[in-house]
Amino acid sequence: MAYKRSGGYRPKRSGGYKPRRSGSYKPKRSGGYKKRSGGGGCYIATASLGNQACLYLDDLRNYRDNFLESFDLGRKLVSYYRSSAPKVAEFIKEKSFLKKSFLYPFILPALFLTKKVKGGKVLGFVKNIALFVIFIFALSWAWVLDKTFGINK
């Protein structure tokens, strides 16, 4: 039986059919990032969102673990975040106005970008840059709170 090699399907040796995949095909998870082990650590987002945090933070963790930790400056920023954020998160947990100061300008826009914005290379690049800028501003705000209130002493 003859078949086209350029078609979308090719026969398996057992006689069934399976989809043809090109060599560059890599399945993507939600958010367009491959899942990497890094675990939790979204301290400030968890403190700001409260009980709803577990529903939304996987995409932010994937962004941090796969994009930010892929270059030197990103690794340094994440390292600083992991060292200072737990105490900042503990400090803001009981203060509604400080939770909102992280939630509305930083966390909700970042969640929107990771959940809703999908696209090709250009849009993905713009999304990564926008998330990087949000991360920098959120980290700066955490630093200001730390220095103002003496949180990490």
C-alpha positions in Angstrom: 0.0 0.0 0.0 1.4 3.4 -1.0 1.2 6.5 1.1 2.5 10.0 0.9 5.4 10.8 3.1 4.6 14.5 3.1 1.2 14.0 4.6 0.1 14.6 8.1 0.0 10.9 9.1 2.2 7.9 8.6 1.4 4.3 9.3 3.0 2.6 12.3 4.5 -0.8 11.8 1.6 -2.4 13.5 -0.7 -1.1 10.8 -2.3 1.8 12.8 -1.7 5.5 12.3 0.0 8.0 14.5 0.5 11.8 13.9 3.7 12.9 12.2 5.9 15.2 14.3 8.7 17.2 12.9 12.0 17.3 14.8 11.3 20.8 16.2 8.1 19.9 17.9 8.1 20.4 21.7 4.8 20.2 23.6 4.1 23.2 25.8 2.4 23.5 29.1 0.1 26.3 30.1 1.9 29.7 29.8 4.2 28.4 27.1 6.9 27.3 29.5 8.3 23.8 30.1 7.8 22.9 33.7 11.0 22.9 35.7 11.5 21.8 39.2 11.8 24.9 41.5 8.9 24.6 43.7 7.0 27.2 45.6 8.3 30.5 46.9 5.8 33.0 45.6 5.7 34.5 49.0 4.4 38.0 48.4 1.8 36.8 45.8 0.6 34.2 48.3 0.4 36.8 51.1 -1.5 39.2 48.9 -4.0 36.7 47.4 -4.7 34.8 50.6 -6.5 31.5 50.2 -7.0 31.9 46.5 -3.3 31.8 45.8 -2.9 28.1 44.9 -5.3 28.5 42.0 -3.2 31.2 40.2 0.5 30.9 41.1 1.7 28.0 38.9 2.1 30.2 35.9 4.0 32.8 37.9 6.3 30.0 39.2 6.8 28.7 35.7 7.8 32.1 34.5 10.2 32.6 37.4 11.8 29.1 37.1 12.0 29.0 33.3 12.5 32.6 32.1 14.0 34.6 35.0 16.4 31.8 36.0 17.7 31.4 32.4 20.0 34.4 32.6 22.5 35.8 35.1 20.6 39.0 36.1 17.4 37.0 36.5 19.1 34.5 38.8 20.5 37.2 41.0 17.1 38.9 41.2 15.4 35.7 42.1 18.1 34.9 44.7 17.5 38.3 46.3 13.7 37.8 46.2 14.0 34.4 47.9 16.1 35.8 50.6 14.0 38.9 51.4 10.5 38.1 50.3 9.5 35.7 53.1 9.9 38.3 55.8 8.2 41.0 53.7 5.3 38.6 53.0 4.9 37.9 56.7 4.9 41.6 57.4 2.3 42.5 54.8 0.0 39.5 55.6 -1.9 41.3 58.3 -1.9 44.8 56.7 -4.6 45.2 54.1 -3.3 48.3 52.5 0.2 46.8 52.0 -1.3 43.6 50.5 -3.3 45.8 48.1 -0.1 47.8 47.3 1.3 44.6 45.8 -1.9 43.0 44.5 -3.2 45.7 42.2 -0.1 47.2 40.5 2.0 44.0 40.3 0.4 40.6 41.0 -2.9 41.0 39.1 -1.3 42.4 35.9 1.3 39.6 36.0 -1.5 37.0 36.4 -3.4 38.5 33.5 -0.3 38.4 31.3 0.5 34.8 32.2 -3.1 33.5 31.9 -4.6 35.5 29.0 -1.8 36.6 26.7 -0.8 33.8 24.3 0.9 34.2 21.1 3.9 33.7 18.8 7.5 34.7 19.2 7.0 38.5 19.2 4.0 38.5 21.6 5.8 36.0 23.8 8.9 38.2 23.9 6.8 41.3 24.7 5.0 39.3 27.5 8.3 38.2 29.0 9.7 41.7 29.0 6.5 43.1 30.5 6.6 40.4 33.3 10.2 41.2 33.9 9.5 44.9 34.3 6.6 44.0 36.7 9.0 41.8 38.7 11.6 44.5 38.9 9.0 47.1 40.2 7.5 44.6 42.7 11.0 43.8 44.0 11.8 47.5 44.2 8.6 48.1 46.2 9.5 45.2 48.6 13.0 46.7 49.0 11.4 50.1 49.9 9.1 48.5 52.4 12.0 46.6 53.9 14.2 49.7 54.3 11.3 51.8 55.5 10.0 49.4 58.2 13.2 47.5 58.9 11.7 44.2 58.0 14.8 42.1 57.3 16.9 43.1 60.3 
